[in-house]
């Protein structure tokens, strides 16, 4: 992979919205490893970079798997990243010790707007904290706002909220029948 391709691939870290807002903060300082079956990247500061076939990105605890990553830049800055797959999968540890798992058919990241959009069977889970699932999930990294939608034809968004201080299950008294 060319130096430009590696530079562009750095923008993929931003795709994992939890990495920018909730994920392990030290991951952004780690070396990124990117693998794909093929790369087609322009070596100018405003060309596209397209990675195809078993795209795998690892940076610290962040792991992204996709079929295709299409990165766009202008003036040497990454402007957007579009990941597609069947599905795209993201996993990352969080500073609080938990893990974020997300998947969708497509993940679009707009660096100018600081938004990540999960489209098609989208699901984001944080065990012990909660989850959201729907056909479309939009995360605004500036505000922390998350919007979900079920899609057309009466689809629904599903949210699950876990209590912060879940009490352990109560022990059942021994009734002497054991």
ABEGO torsion letter per residue (X at the ends): XBAAAAAAAAAAAAABAAAAAABBAAAAABBBBBBBABBBBBABAABBBBBBEGBBBBBEABBBBBABBBBBBBGGBBABBBBBBOBBBBBBBBAAGBBBBBBBABBBBBAAAGBBBBBGGBBBBBBGAEBBBEABBBBBAAAGBBBBBAEBGGBBBBBBBBBABBBBBBBBBBAGAX
